[in-house]
Amino acid sequence: MSTDQKLKRLEILQLSYHLQFNKAVFMYKLIRQPCPTYLNNMFYSASAKGSRQEDHLKLPRPRVDIFKASLSYSGGLFWNSLPTTIKNAQSLSVFKSSLFRLLASRQ
């Protein structure tokens, strides 16, 4: 049995998905809960209220490829890739369980 099969059987995310899970949880907390100003200033809404992409974040333009690994870019990119139903979860626990199911289905 491969390691991936064992992890799936134990309902544990692969490392790459676990890292995405943690990044998404951080982004949820950043957007939904009070946080320090310096973190809030890293992310901006992409569009106005009532538009189709209301829950999307504006991504900074990377000038070098290494910037794509930074939280301000990769966090916003992953957040924008999530389905709206998950992003609009009413609580952190609902968000985590929905996100886990989504990432587990991608394994």
Buried (B, 14 or more C-beta within 10 A) or exposed (E): EEEEEEBBEEEEBBEEBBEBBEBBBBBBBBBBEEEEEEEEEBBEBBEEEEEEEBBBBEBBEBEEEEEEEEBBBBBBEBBBEBEEEBBEBEEEEEBBEBBBEBBBEEE
